[in-house]
Amino acid sequence: MVDKYDPHNHMASAAEQWDGWSSSEDGNDVAQNKEKSNGNNKEYNLSLGWPRDDEAPRKIMKQACCDVLDDNTQNPLNYAENMGDELVLTRLGEFLTRRYGFPVTSENLLITGGSSQGLDLCCTALTKKNRKTVLVEEVTYFLAVDILKTHNVNVVPLKTDHHGTLPSEIDDLSEDHDIAFFYMIPTHHNPTGYSMPDSRRMEIINACRRKNIKLVADEVYHCLEWGRNGVGVTPMACLKGSCGVVISISSFTKILAPGLRVGWVQAGKEIIEMLEKTSGLIQSGGGLSQFTAHLVAKTIKSHELDKYLQNIITSYSLRAAALTDAAVKYLQPLGVTFSKPTGGYFMWVTLPPTVTSIQLISALPDNVKVADGAPFRPSKAVCNNVRLCFVRHTEAELAEAVEIIADVLKMLVI
């Protein structure tokens, strides 16, 4: 899903929740370090989950636009079929079959305006008067929770371990539950970066089937994979027993360009038809993102999307390695633990127990930004986690940013 995190949205309450550092001896050192660091005018924004502007596929999209408008066999400027034009769905199925290693056909796909819209469609179709609870992971993408709450549902977090949600959390639910669905991020999780192994995925799918709960899998980072010796996990909707349970939502946001506003839902045919029929938006306006979906289809046919994706995977993997190396060198000696990215956009950092995320963010110089971990918990409770995004900066800049963070953290650790 599109990540628009701005740490300054959460800074107003920072002084209220912790204002002791400025009056202590160590706090004076922090304040002086903050002022001194401001002499560095370079911006290090590790909070924003956006791709770099200078890596946007402008030439690819320019050529695709010309090709689409020159193609007299299609009319992408007219309304689309409700699921999306068959040509677009076919091309998308071909792309996913190549990337996933499992056959994906057009009847199991629905074009959306992005994974956020896919989640919204699921809310519209699945939340009823007697089904007003949605399960989420105890740490999850915070704007997904905001989407859920616009549908007036109760959001209930489930406990997780290093493999993801515990299946027992679903099995222990009462038989007369009012759960609409379970929203989860199984691959290169935002914010934690973990990927759920296939064995746990199967356990979760089977638990949801036993309890008659739909599973909405946000897989927007699935194709951004470079770890585990090139062997990725299986997409949720491609696993045995997933049909009728799993609804996979994804997008070209992270693998091509967010401004295109093109995504998809993958599910069993009956679920796809239900999503289409219950959406007044689709019933009125027809297929979503018609013109830009045709542009994406052209990049799939020409294989330019595959080439572009491989290029950014290579670049992101090098940046992730640089961030990891810097974290090992500068943060680990201070008692900091962190995830090692094998794909996606993010590293999840756990600070020493005596330092909260708010304390660190408040003490950092204005030109260094990290994402507060608190909003990623439905309770928004103060925590000692921050999220670092590695895609927007060079390897050298990432190392510089982490060194600055470490210098500030040294004066906060008790």
Secondary structure, DSSP 8 states (H G I E B T S, - for coil): ------GGGGSTTHHHH---GGGSHHHHHHHHHHHHHTT----EE-S-----GGGS-HHHHHHHHHHHHH-TT--TTS---TT--HHHHHHHHHHHHHHHSS---GGGEEEES-HHHHHHHHHHHH-BTTB-EEEEESS--HHHHHHHHTTT-EEEEE-EETTEE-HHHHHTS-TT--EEEEEE--SS-TTT-----HHHHHHHHHHHHHTT-EEEEE-TTTT-B--GGG-----GGGSTT-TTTEEEEEESTTTT-GGG--EEEE--HHHHHHHHHT-HHHHHH-STTHHHHHHHHHHHHTTHHHHHHHHHHHHHHHHHHHHHHHIIIIIGGGT-EE---SBSSEEEEE--TT--HHHHHHHS-TTEE-EESGGGSTT----SEEEEE-SSS-HHHHHHHHHHHHHHHHTT--
